[in-house]
Amino acid sequence: MKGFIKTILILLFLFSVTAASSFEKDYRKGIDYFYNLNFDKAKKYFINAQKISPADPRPLHRISQIYLWTYLGSKDTEAYRKFFLVSDTVLALIDTTGIFEGKEYLKDYWFGNAYAARAIAFSTQGEMMNAFWATKKAMGYYEDALNNKNDFYDALLGIGIFEYALDFIPPVFKWALDLTGLEAGKKQGFLKIKKAYERGNNTKTEAAFHLGKLYLEFLAEYDNAQKLFRSLLKKYPENSLFLFHLALAQFNNAGLEKARKTLIEILRLNNQYFLQTNSFAYFLLGDIEFKENHFDKALVYYQKFIENAVSVDYTGIANLRIALAYKFLNNDQGYKKHLQLAGYGNLDIPEDNYAKEFSEILFDSNLTAIELKIIKAQNLLFTKKYKETVNLLKPIINKVKSNDWKGKAILTLAEALLHLKKYNDAFNLTSEAISLEYKFEKWLYPYALYLKSLLYFENKNFKESVKYLNKAVEENNYYMKNKILAKINNLKLKLGIF
């Protein structure tokens, strides 16, 4: 009898080990397909894993993420509905399961993940109070996880993401932060995400992605961003999101041909769960052609972006650039038409809001030949053709009438001269730009202060560099403030004051 019981116990032990092994195998395969954005295969493996271990909430949570990402990538309303159905089940399962017994920090962590996903979903529908309360719950659970296990850095990632993102909340919603007691801060969020990437165990992929995004948009560290996105793509080569952010980093580092190849790969993959990313690939291809002063080619890509867009996001700025392209091609009818369309983007997005206001100014006036040359010069500067920039602007710089266009011309010329190490001329020009009063393009003032700081840095006058950089921070409250802030932070890193 004892031998029989012993045999049964051994068989039960072997079955539990095999089941656990099968669960982990299916779950890991699901994760690999998940991060490669092959959601159909990922879902099959997650369903198998959930059947093997019904008490484990992880597979269902990943399935809920698939529905959420599907909605975010294609605006499929049925996917949005299914997300909440599965998410409700996940929350109930986390609450009742016994698999976290003795590991309360894991229970808190998965509660945090579930509420974080709900916060994202609510925010996409403009349900801001629901989004804030879900964020508060997520942050609370992540903090509890860290309190229970202070070296559990995976939980730090969620806190960092929210602290960074909440700093972008419009002033109209600041009262909600006070009401919920949530803290916001780009720098503290960045530092937490960085630590999670360096010390976390189970969130390396997501931490690498978010850290890469912050190197790109918060620090203008384009080389570091590219390294992270490339490392992710070695493991997940079909991830359109990773590819798109790599293309952005390449584009901003003036690697236009590399960015073009990356974007064409996104269009080749044509992931139907990420239609919005596909459309943004067309948009960025349009930007590449625009920056290269290929306005006829830019038109084609911008129009494809608008045709394939799943929302009005960035259609305002796309129509403005279409209008400008038509102007360069001497098509006044197309120019006027798309100036009017530029007012119908998403006005909550700074680029679309700028497009609306600037297009109204252009519609009431008219772009002159000199102003068109300034736009071409800005493009030449972006593509690092510094001598060509100087040669185009020097003959016309004193002919520019309005302060807004004069400021654009002066700062474009000054930046080109800086890169050519003609510092005295660049100093004089930035001083002139700082002295001008701008009517619409008020962002030129903080950018001029930043450029003056950069000039002092290049000349090793670090005291004056810090002085002007601090002034730039104080005045950086206008359009392009996030792009200017990234340049400011990049210079702070070089000065050792970040």
TAURDA-V482520 format. One record per residue. N is the residue number from 0. RES is the residue in one letter. SS is DSSP state (~ for helix, > for strand, _ for the rest). BURIAL is + if it has 16 or more other ideal C-beta (glycine too) atoms within 10 Angstrom, else -. Layout:
# TAURDA-V482520
N:RES:SS:BURIAL + N:RES:SS:BURIAL
This chain:
# TAURDA-V482520
0:M:_:- + 1:K:~:- + 2:G:~:- + 3:F:~:- + 4:I:~:- + 5:K:~:- + 6:T:~:- + 7:I:~:- + 8:L:~:- + 9:I:~:- + 10:L:~:- + 11:L:~:- + 12:F:~:- + 13:L:~:- + 14:F:~:- + 15:S:~:- + 16:V:~:- + 17:T:~:- + 18:A:~:- + 19:A:~:- + 20:S:~:- + 21:S:~:- + 22:F:~:+ + 23:E:~:- + 24:K:~:- + 25:D:~:+ + 26:Y:~:+ + 27:R:~:- + 28:K:~:+ + 29:G:~:+ + 30:I:~:+ + 31:D:~:+ + 32:Y:~:+ + 33:F:~:+ + 34:Y:~:+ + 35:N:_:+ + 36:L:_:+ + 37:N:_:+ + 38:F:~:+ + 39:D:~:- + 40:K:~:- + 41:A:~:+ + 42:K:~:+ + 43:K:~:- + 44:Y:~:+ + 45:F:~:+ + 46:I:~:- + 47:N:~:+ + 48:A:~:+ + 49:Q:~:+ + 50:K:~:- + 51:I:~:+ + 52:S:_:+ + 53:P:_:- + 54:A:_:- + 55:D:_:+ + 56:P:_:+ + 57:R:~:+ + 58:P:~:+ + 59:L:~:+ + 60:H:~:+ + 61:R:~:+ + 62:I:~:+ + 63:S:~:+ + 64:Q:~:+ + 65:I:~:+ + 66:Y:~:+ + 67:L:~:+ + 68:W:~:+ + 69:T:~:+ + 70:Y:~:+ + 71:L:~:+ + 72:G:~:+ + 73:S:~:+ + 74:K:_:- + 75:D:_:+ + 76:T:~:- + 77:E:~:- + 78:A:~:+ + 79:Y:~:+ + 80:R:~:- + 81:K:~:+ + 82:F:~:+ + 83:F:~:+ + 84:L:~:- + 85:V:~:+ + 86:S:~:+ + 87:D:~:- + 88:T:~:- + 89:V:~:+ + 90:L:~:+ + 91:A:~:- + 92:L:~:+ + 93:I:~:+ + 94:D:~:- + 95:T:~:- + 96:T:_:+ + 97:G:_:- + 98:I:_:- + 99:F:_:+ + 100:E:_:- + 101:G:_:- + 102:K:_:- + 103:E:~:- + 104:Y:~:+ + 105:L:~:+ + 106:K:~:+ + 107:D:~:+ + 108:Y:~:+ + 109:W:~:+ + 110:F:~:+ + 111:G:~:+ + 112:N:~:+ + 113:A:~:+ + 114:Y:~:+ + 115:A:~:+ + 116:A:~:+ + 117:R:~:+ + 118:A:~:+ + 119:I:~:+ + 120:A:~:+ + 121:F:~:+ + 122:S:~:+ + 123:T:~:- + 124:Q:_:- + 125:G:_:- + 126:E:_:- + 127:M:~:- + 128:M:~:- + 129:N:~:- + 130:A:~:+ + 131:F:~:+ + 132:W:~:+ + 133:A:~:+ + 134:T:~:+ + 135:K:~:+ + 136:K:~:+ + 137:A:~:+ + 138:M:~:+ + 139:G:~:- + 140:Y:~:+ + 141:Y:~:+ + 142:E:~:+ + 143:D:~:+ + 144:A:~:+ + 145:L:~:+ + 146:N:~:- + 147:N:~:+ + 148:K:_:+ + 149:N:_:- + 150:D:_:- + 151:F:_:+ + 152:Y:_:+ + 153:D:~:+ + 154:A:~:+ + 155:L:~:+ + 156:L:~:+ + 157:G:~:+ + 158:I:~:+ + 159:G:~:+ + 160:I:~:+ + 161:F:~:+ + 162:E:~:+ + 163:Y:~:+ + 164:A:~:+ + 165:L:~:+ + 166:D:_:- + 167:F:_:- + 168:I:_:+ + 169:P:_:- + 170:P:~:- + 171:V:~:- + 172:F:~:- + 173:K:~:- + 174:W:~:- + 175:A:~:+ + 176:L:~:+ + 177:D:~:- + 178:L:~:- + 179:T:~:+ + 180:G:_:- + 181:L:_:+ + 182:E:_:- + 183:A:_:+ + 184:G:_:- + 185:K:~:+ + 186:K:~:- + 187:Q:~:- + 188:G:~:+ + 189:F:~:+ + 190:L:~:+ + 191:K:~:+ + 192:I:~:+ + 193:K:~:+ + 194:K:~:+ + 195:A:~:+ + 196:Y:~:+ + 197:E:~:- + 198:R:~:- + 199:G:_:+ + 200:N:_:- + 201:N:_:- + 202:T:_:+ + 203:K:~:+ + 204:T:~:+ + 205:E:~:+ + 206:A:~:+ + 207:A:~:+ + 208:F:~:+ + 209:H:~:+ + 210:L:~:+ + 211:G:~:+ + 212:K:~:+ + 213:L:~:+ + 214:Y:~:+ + 215:L:~:+ + 216:E:~:+ + 217:F:_:+ + 218:L:_:+ + 219:A:_:+ + 220:E:_:+ + 221:Y:~:+ + 222:D:~:- + 223:N:~:+ + 224:A:~:+ + 225:Q:~:+ + 226:K:~:+ + 227:L:~:+ + 228:F:~:+ + 229:R:~:- + 230:S:~:- + 231:L:~:+ + 232:L:~:+ + 233:K:~:- + 234:K:~:- + 235:Y:_:+ + 236:P:_:- + 237:E:_:+ + 238:N:_:+ + 239:S:~:+ + 240:L:~:+ + 241:F:~:+ + 242:L:~:+ + 243:F:~:+ + 244:H:~:+ + 245:L:~:+ + 246:A:~:+ + 247:L:~:+ + 248:A:~:+ + 249:Q:~:+ + 250:F:~:+ + 251:N:~:+ + 252:N:_:+ + 253:A:_:+ + 254:G:_:+ + 255:L:~:+ + 256:E:~:- + 257:K:~:+ + 258:A:~:+ + 259:R:~:+ + 260:K:~:- + 261:T:~:+ + 262:L:~:+ + 263:I:~:- + 264:E:~:+ + 265:I:~:+ + 266:L:~:+ + 267:R:~:- + 268:L:~:+ + 269:N:_:- + 270:N:_:+ + 271:Q:_:- + 272:Y:_:+ + 273:F:_:+ + 274:L:~:+ + 275:Q:~:+ + 276:T:~:+ + 277:N:~:+ + 278:S:~:+ + 279:F:~:+ + 280:A:~:+ + 281:Y:~:+ + 282:F:~:+ + 283:L:~:+ + 284:L:~:+ + 285:G:~:+ + 286:D:~:+ + 287:I:~:+ + 288:E:~:+ + 289:F:~:+ + 290:K:~:+ + 291:E:_:+ + 292:N:_:+ + 293:H:_:+ + 294:F:~:+ + 295:D:~:- + 296:K:~:+ + 297:A:~:+ + 298:L:~:+ + 299:V:~:- + 300:Y:~:+ + 301:Y:~:+ + 302:Q:~:+ + 303:K:~:+ + 304:F:~:+ + 305:I:~:+ + 306:E:~:- + 307:N:~:+ + 308:A:_:+ + 309:V:_:- + 310:S:_:- + 311:V:_:- + 312:D:_:+ + 313:Y:_:+ + 314:T:~:+ + 315:G:~:+ + 316:I:~:+ + 317:A:~:+ + 318:N:~:+ + 319:L:~:+ + 320:R:~:+ + 321:I:~:+ + 322:A:~:+ + 323:L:~:+ + 324:A:~:+ + 325:Y:~:+ + 326:K:~:+ + 327:F:~:+ + 328:L:_:- + 329:N:_:- + 330:N:_:+ + 331:D:~:- + 332:Q:~:- + 333:G:~:+ + 334:Y:~:+ + 335:K:~:+ + 336:K:~:- + 337:H:~:+ + 338:L:~:+ + 339:Q:~:- + 340:L:~:+ + 341:A:~:+ + 342:G:~:+ + 343:Y:~:- + 344:G:_:+ + 345:N:_:- + 346:L:_:- + 347:D:_:- + 348:I:_:+ + 349:P:~:- + 350:E:~:+ + 351:D:~:+ + 352:N:~:+ + 353:Y:~:+ + 354:A:~:+ + 355:K:~:+ + 356:E:~:- + 357:F:~:+ + 358:S:~:+ + 359:E:~:- + 360:I:~:- + 361:L:~:+ + 362:F:~:- + 363:D:~:- + 364:S:_:- + 365:N:_:- + 366:L:_:+ + 367:T:_:- + 368:A:~:- + 369:I:~:+ + 370:E:~:+ + 371:L:~:- + 372:K:~:+ + 373:I:~:+ + 374:I:~:+ + 375:K:~:+ + 376:A:~:+ + 377:Q:~:+ + 378:N:~:+ + 379:L:~:+ + 380:L:~:+ + 381:F:~:+ + 382:T:_:- + 383:K:_:- + 384:K:_:+ + 385:Y:~:+ + 386:K:~:- + 387:E:~:+ + 388:T:~:+ + 389:V:~:+ + 390:N:~:- + 391:L:~:+ + 392:L:~:+ + 393:K:~:- + 394:P:_:- + 395:I:_:+ + 396:I:~:+ + 397:N:~:- + 398:K:~:- + 399:V:_:+ + 400:K:_:- + 401:S:_:+ + 402:N:~:+ + 403:D:~:+ + 404:W:~:+ + 405:K:~:+ + 406:G:~:+ + 407:K:~:+ + 408:A:~:+ + 409:I:~:+ + 410:L:~:+ + 411:T:~:+ + 412:L:~:+ + 413:A:~:+ + 414:E:~:+ + 415:A:~:+ + 416:L:~:+ + 417:L:~:+ + 418:H:~:- + 419:L:_:- + 420:K:_:- + 421:K:_:- + 422:Y:~:- + 423:N:~:- + 424:D:~:+ + 425:A:~:+ + 426:F:~:+ + 427:N:~:- + 428:L:~:+ + 429:T:~:+ + 430:S:~:- + 431:E:~:+ + 432:A:~:+ + 433:I:~:+ + 434:S:~:- + 435:L:_:+ + 436:E:_:- + 437:Y:_:+ + 438:K:_:- + 439:F:_:+ + 440:E:_:+ + 441:K:_:+ + 442:W:~:+ + 443:L:~:+ + 444:Y:~:+ + 445:P:~:+ + 446:Y:~:+ + 447:A:~:+ + 448:L:~:+ + 449:Y:~:+ + 450:L:~:+ + 451:K:~:+ + 452:S:~:+ + 453:L:~:+ + 454:L:~:+ + 455:Y:~:+ + 456:F:~:+ + 457:E:~:- + 458:N:_:- + 459:K:_:- + 460:N:_:- + 461:F:~:+ + 462:K:~:- + 463:E:~:- + 464:S:~:+ + 465:V:~:+ + 466:K:~:- + 467:Y:~:+ + 468:L:~:+ + 469:N:~:- + 470:K:~:+ + 471:A:~:+ + 472:V:~:+ + 473:E:~:- + 474:E:~:+ + 475:N:_:+ + 476:N:_:- + 477:Y:_:+ + 478:Y:_:+ + 479:M:_:+ + 480:K:~:+ + 481:N:~:- + 482:K:~:+ + 483:I:~:+ + 484:L:~:+ + 485:A:~:+ + 486:K:~:+ + 487:I:~:+ + 488:N:~:+ + 489:N:~:+ + 490:L:~:+ + 491:K:~:+ + 492:L:~:- + 493:K:~:- + 494:L:~:- + 495:G:_:- + 496:I:_:- + 497:F:_:-
